[in-house]
């Protein structure tokens, strides 16, 4: 990335003008005149700047030239970008203005080319050397509780002047008003004490994935409810102790948006865990953030178990599909987590041959008489003994295919006619990611309403009680059709945190309601957060049930890639 340098133009105590940036190289070696021997200092002027969000504006669009290309942005947004230096566009990129020209970047940058962080400050490096950490006790809460790092500067900042980056959007703009003041007192934080060390002693441990939620919430990337889902985990684990006063309303009040700054500070290790917990505790106990009291949830999950294919042996935490005793045990344990659910799973028996250019699928049984385009067969049947074991154990199983360019109705006919005599078999499934993927690599071909209706009707011809499962992480790929015997499954991964997962699954419920939905759990890409949970499956799904008591959850399935991590072999 090309390093950019910006000059900060400061106008103190203005209600309409905020700091603007332009390029200016910093070349001289500067000596720190503010050090630990001085301790604290009075008489400092503090101001703030923020990033405007184009989504907050309603003005007309105007053309803006960036690197010879013309883009259209809202005019008032562009004006504020010129004043502030950077702003976030509707598309999610950042528009910068310095040196008299516009720039686009994936992140906003400070004068040294580093990403902006809430609470970052720009100072005169001849007074406060770059990298020095300070506190400003005279600022309003929560700014007076954080540790600032002097990691930005400008040739226009001289003497006892400090400029604080407050975040993005209208709330951050309001924060610039709140912190703009003179005669502030600042104190030096001894450089021998790392910032993170301040949060370790006598503090309660909060999982790292909660910090992801806090960071995303502070920057409006997740909504309040998703953040609350993470806080519910802290309560469940007794990290936060809630005092529910009688007579308080169960209606959640609007959370003051400026409080997001506190979450952002904590996510960036600028305040301690203790302060973050205290802030949340105050919100909860004062009725601003309502957390429902813990209660026993009645499960409306119809099936719980596993998603299983031969790929499981390719992962260190996987397990061979032929170990039926183990898979029966996993299904039973998953079912016990959701009272009233039946143990079972999704068994993949049709595999795409090759990578993104593949057009054929392979079925694990001998070829019957006839012609079957884009299908290869095995010399032996490897599925029959598995289903026989599941019949005896009382499991329920969907048979799923990765169809490639093979005709799905043809595959359904081949598979269901061969295995419909098994009492464990309850339907057929299609992993849409692999549907005509040679022409639609990476995502598969989106389903049409007619395809879904046709397949749902066909599966009932083998047994009127059979259902169809359709799997994808993007709900729009599964059509707008809603036959009552279809289970819409999400196999989303790289989710990032418990709160994000709960929000993702709740949105999936809402999109398909009142149809049946289901969830794949346990992808290795998310192991860093779900492995910290005492009971991952329940911790993820029960909050979804609580948020959507009428959710029609057809199945919850742990994926084979990490199954021995969640269900160790004893």
Buried (B, 14 or more C-beta within 10 A) or exposed (E): EEEBBBBBBBEBEEEEEBBBBBEBEBEEEBEBEBBEEEEEBEEBBBBBBBBBBBEBBEEEEBEBEBEEEEBEBBEBBBBBBBBBBBBBBEEEBBBBBBBEEBBBBEEBBBBBEEEBBBBBBBBBBBBBBBEBBBBBEBBEEBBBBBBBBBBBBBBBBEEBBBBBBBBBBEBBBBBBBBBBBBEBBBBBBEEEEEBEEBBEEEBEEBBEBBBBBBBBBBBBEBEBBBBBBBBBBBBBBEBBEBEEEEEEEEEBEEBEBBBBBBBBBBBBBBBBBBBBBBBBBEBBBEBBBBBBEEEEBEBBBBBBBBBBBBBBBEBEBBBEBEBBEBBBBBBBBBBEBBEEBBBBBBBBBBBBBEEEEBBBBBBBBEBEEEEBEBBEBEEEBEBEEBBEBBBEBBBBBBBBBBBBBBEBEBBBBBBBEBBBEBBBBBBBBBBBBBBBBBEBEEBBBBBEEEBBBBBBEBBBEBEEEBBBBBBBBEBEBBBEBBBEBBBBBBBBBEBBBBBBBBBBBBBBBEBBBEBBBBBBBBBBEBBBBBBBBEEBBBBBBBBBBBBBEEBBBBBBBBBBBBBBBBBEEE
